[in-house]
Amino acid sequence: MPTPRFLPYQARWLNDTSRIKIYEKSRRIGFTYTQSFEDVNDCIAQPKYAVWFSSADLTAAAEYISYAEDWAKLHQRAAKCLGEIVIDEKKGVKAYVLEFKNGARIHALSSNPKAFRSKGGKVVLDEFAWHDDPDAMWKAARPCIMWGFPLRIGSTHNGKNSKFNHFIEEVKAGRLKWSLHTTPIQLAVEEGLADKILQRKLSLAERAAWLEEEHSNCDDEDTWQQEYCCQPTDSASAFLSYDEITACEDPAALMDDLSLVAGELMVGFDVARKRDLTVIDAVERYGGMCWLRKMIVMEKTKFAVQREALWDIMRHPKLRRACLDATGLGMQMGEETQDEFGKYRVEPITFTEQIKEELAYELRRKIEDKAIRIPPDFKLREDLHSVRKVTTASNHIRFDVTRAATDGHADRFWALALAVHAISNDAGPLHLASGGADQGRSVRGYDEPETGKFVLNNQKRNHRIERWPGY
């Protein structure tokens, strides 16, 4: 085995002699490889020393022992792998054991809290956030180091509520006096990880391209943030789960040509100018199902261009209704579009927390009922998943967004929610109120494109038209 050449972040970990160290890290950056080097050195330096290594499963334990064997050979120190042996017959605990000539031993186990009972020595908890019962493991493992032995904890994140993330937060707040190391994938690549993987010196552009490829191949943002970027996510608080979203995905949803629309067309429009995205969604209601037929996404686009794109869809002969974000800078667009196409067709909506809650729940009902079909689009999926429902201290509902997961502020979510709102609040049967024989009769009509006025199917203009309650 050649002399090891540790990358800078690995060298920092090895050079840190703190009694308790904790490492939040990206996946596959060489933590187990590096930690096994430290543990072998400790065993060589101290006769009858004991190391207790625990990972999430026995395959990781076997990998660790393999690294340790290689380090022992490099040091030309006699060490014998005893294989998987029973170390506690009563409890049925097994471990991979590497025994050194000086009596020191390294024990590599799975995440079994029972294995640490009545043991003493150095403790290494690998992928601690992913242990089956981290609380029980901690209670069993922590007393092992009481006589001055070191403790090492390394893991990727597994949600904000994990025991591991609790430790990280306590260290950052200064309440735990442990040594903290953090290596996201970006830092690892900056310090040579991709170069080592590809076995050649990379340019900055090549490193960036390597990172982008890894990111794009992750499929979902939660995986990228937690497994690579040291950012715990909270999928449990997501308003829409990935399973719910993907169950509604259909490659046939989008249409290149909206002239093929057979049902009624609804539009949702979420406006932005500089920071976020403008999104126009055209949804077809057909055969009891809603289909997202067109999704137009614009960034830092002039309002005149946005208006033309919106109005081009509004002129569609199947257009039934549109709901527009008229909050702040969207107010003028809402007024102009309503003047152009009629107030019965266009509903400008000013976002408040109460209205956002109504919009969000309407969309969720469609998705939970699998009554909507959307394209399998990565950014749309992440936007839908990025919305979090938060209850404030005053017991009010607020909808927040994990902006890091998207390129806007869940703009695709709100555009789709507005389109669904247009469907849910579409003017259905109308009530005909008159003093004659027609009083109380349900009739239908339509919005006249040229004037924006509502016209009865029977063309009787002398009746007063009222909407049924709930429409």
FIVEXZA-197485 format. One record per residue (C-alpha): x, y, z; residue in one letter. Coordinates in pm, whole numbers, plus 50000, padded with zeros to 5 digits. Each point is the difference from the previous one (the first is absolute). Layout:
XYZA
...
END
This chain:
500005000050000M
501505034049904P
500675027050257T
496665017650061P
499465035049868R
497155014950193F
497985028749863L
500015032150206P
496654993750170Y
501144964650091Q
503305013250136A
498155025450216R
497984971850157W
503114979250069L
501945029250144N
497185008550241D
500834982450328T
496855011050185S
498534973350223R
496555002749838I
499665008349632K
496845000949788I
499915001749623Y
497065010749780E
500994989649653K
499134991749646S
499684963849896R
503034981649862R
502685025550082I
502204974850183G
498985003150365F
500174962550074T
503334997749815Y
501445028950202T
498574989250336Q
501364964749966S
503505015149956F
499645018950328E
498734969150180D
502844977749880V
502545025950113N
498385000550346D
500154962150021C
503664999149897I
500925026650256A
498114985150295Q
500204962950092P
496724982850086K
498105030049865Y
496374994149895A
498115017449720V
496254995049964W
498785009949655F
496304999549914S
498355008049670S
496454997149869A
500584964649867D
502574971949998L
501085006449640T
501345034050107A
501704983250295A
501704975249766A
501215028749777E
501445017650303Y
501904968750112I
501394995949647S
501395035550013Y
501464993650345A
501774968449876E
501585020049718D
501245026850241W
501534973350228A
501884985449703K
501205034649901L
501455004750349H
501524965249978Q
498344991150327R
498734965150066A
496224999450003A
497674971049943K
496405002249890C
498024975050205L
497005004149771G
496495002350137E
499974985650350I
497584998850292V
501085024950263I
497014995250230D
498354965949988E
497275009350247K
498845029449790K
500884984449666G
502265029149905V
502394995049708K
502795022049870A
502805000749747Y
503215000350204V
503535010749906L
502554989750264E
503485015250028F
503094982350133K
500135024150297N
496534988650110G
498095030149862A
496754992349821R
497655017349761I
496384988250014H
497645009149716A
496324994650068L
496605008549858S
497775024950181S
499084977750292N
499835019350331P
500414967550195K
503504996149859A
501245030250195F
498674989850339R
502824992550247S
502655010149745K
502745025950035G
502345017049756G
500015023249703K
496605003349830V
499395008149631V
496395005049889L
499894999949621D
496875012649816E
498495006150343F
496925018149863A
499014968049818W
500224975650290H
496764981750074D
499785013750354D
502495028450047P
498645009150343D
500564964950137A
503374998349825M
501125032450162W
498924988750345K
501974967949957A
503105014649833A
500645032250192R
501044983550332P
502624979449813C
502345030049984I
499645010950364M
503584990750091W
501425025649758G
499624982249669F
499235019349678P
496655001749822L
499505005049626R
496635006449833I
499665003749623G
496885000549785S
497995014649720T
496755016250112H
496674982550043N
497495027850063G
499895029350237K
498594979550287N
502754973750009S
502224994550303K
503005007849782F
498655034049894N
499175007350365H
503684994550081F
501085022849714I
497715027950117E
501174996350361E
503645002549892V
499345030449782K
498185016650289A
502964993450229G
498094977850239R
502064969349908L
503755005750011K
500794976349716W
502125005649691S
497835004049690L
501094993149642H
497775007249699T
500794989049645T
497285004049736P
500674986149656I
500885034649867Q
502895003650248L
501154964449939A
500165006449625V
501765033250053E
502654981250200E
500564972949740G
497354972850034L
498935000049634A
503665001049894D
500644968950211K
496954982249860I
500925007649638L
503734995650072Q
501125031949834R
500295037250073K
496745017649916L
499425036249908S
497515020950195L
497534996849711A
500404962249999E
499374998150373R
496895021449962A
498774977649717A
500624969050213W
497975014950284L
497195009849766E
499824964949859E
499854984750350E
497275024850095H
497894994249691S
500214962350044N
498645001450355C
496385001149876D
498705018350308D
501285029750196E
499604984150344D
502614974049906T
502415026549876W
499605022450303Q
500294972750265Q
502334974549845E
502405024749840Y
499585035550133C
499794994550379C
496555016050006Q
497384980750199P
496585001449841T
496634993650152D
497974979749752S
497424992750269A
498945036649991S
499775001449620A
496495009849897F
500194975249710L
502114968650018S
502034986949709Y
497814968949988D
496865021049964E
501565021549731I
501494972149789T
496714980750015A
498505028349790C
502815001949745E
499254990449642D
502345004949702P
496945006949782A
498885029950205A
501675028549808L
498855009549652M
502145016749737D
496865012149824D
497155013350212L
497684998749702S
499584963250087L
498305008750328V
496544984050002A
498735010550340G
499935033450181E
503215019250060L
500865016550333M
502995022650063V
502085007650307G
502465029049991F
502655006750267D
501815032449932V
503565011550073A
502485023849846R
503494998250152K
500594975350281R
497494972049938D
498424983949696L
496905007849800T
498074968149929V
496944995349777I
498164966950029D
497284989249758A
497934971350142V
497424980649800E
496924986850176R
498914969649802Y
498294967250084G
499985006250374G
503785005450003M
502215030849998C
503045000549772W
502855025150018L
500325006149625R
502445028949989K
502425015250249M
501805031949904I
502835010950231V
501585034349962M
502845015750197E
500725037450017K
497655005449708T
498475033649907K
496345003950090F
499085006549638A
501404966049902V
498274983250295Q
496695015949904R
500274988749641E
500744964150105A
497035000350239L
497605016249756W
501004976149724D
498604971750212I
497055021150115M
498905003049636R
499654962249973H
496414991049895P
499774974250280K
501095024450270L
497494999250283R
501575017950293R
503305014550128A
501245008150350C
502835025150017L
502375009550279D
499165036750050A
502175005150306T
502205031049985G
501485003349652L
497394975749862G
497155024350063M
500355018349669Q
500234967649802M
496854987650171G
498065031849923E
501125001249637E
499214963449939T
496595003150163Q
499215030849790D
501064981549685E
498274966750057F
497205007350246G
499544997250374K
498164966949971Y
503014984249837R
502755016650199V
500364999950379E
502915020550137P
501014985950339I
501945018850266T
501994975350208F
499404999550374T
500874971550233E
496334990150011Q
499684999949621I
503294981249959K
498704973650241E
496824996149794E
501964997749675L
502484975050144A
497334976950137Y
498035000549674E
503114988649817L
500784973650261R
496504985449973R
500444996249624K
503364982950049I
498844977550284E
497004989349790D
502294994549699K
497615022249809A
502775019549827I
502734989949759R
503295018849984I
503194994149798P
502924981550165P
501985032250019D
502805002150261F
499615037150078K
496224997650020L
500324970350236R
502455018850222E
497825031350005D
496984979650106L
502024982550270H
501735031650123S
496895014850164V
499854995150376R
496995005850223K
501045018450316V
497885008050305T
501145032350163T
500175006950373A
496695018649970S
498464968249850N
499775014249646H
500794979649690I
502835011949780R
501404984149684F
503785002149975D
502334988449728V
503394983350016T
501475023949744R
503244980249967A
497994972349838A
498655021549719T
501025027149754D
497185022750112G
497615001550291H
497744970249922A
498655019949706D
499024968449812R
498044988850306F
498015032350021W
499335002149625A
498584964850007L
498035008050315A
498495030549828L
498994979049698A
498384974250229V
498235028350179H
498655011449664A
498564965149957I
498644997450353S
498345034049983N
498874998049640D
496605015749945A
497644970849959G
496205001649984P
498625034850037L
496815010150174H
497465018749790L
498085024750214A
497005016949844S
496485009750086G
498514976949740G
499624963149935A
503724995149963D
500685008950364Q
502394975650171G
500864980649682R
503624988849945S
501475011249671V
503445001349839R
501845025949805G
503455010649893Y
502405029350008D
499995018449669E
503695003049894P
499535032849816E
498325018950282T
500684979550311G
496255000850076K
498064969650116F
497444987849748V
497214975350075L
499714969749776N
496345009149936N
501025036149927Q
497445014450245K
501655032450102R
497265013250233N
500794976650288H
502185007450300R
502804974250024I
501234987150338E
502594973450073R
498994970350209W
501565001050350P
503334982250001G
500955008749643Y
END
